[in-house]
């Protein structure tokens, strides 16, 4: 299975660079979409031994929830920024 720590860091880095809701949505699809990175990891998980599944399964589920939360937070943050900019204009 791919290094989960590297994938997590990659998500964090890309979210920091995202400047628009459209960019964040693209990240959501890339990580959480049906053919996304996490879906690929879930497929890989099926091929592991029972012991490995017991260890990596919960970690992967936690990362999936973390990714969802981070993406939602970034979207909310960008929308709030856009709202404030619209009010100032």
C-alpha angles and dihedrals in degrees: 000000000000118000105277093198091058092048090049091050090047090055092049092049094048093047091053090053095046111106103174137045088242091059091048091049089053089054091049090055093044093051106026103024125112091263094031133124095268092049088053090051090050089054090050089049090063090062095055128095120266091255093052090047090054090056102036100035096069091042091053093047090050091050091049090054091044091051091050092049094046093050093048090048092050091049091051090047093051093046091051090050091049090048092052091047091051091051092050093050 
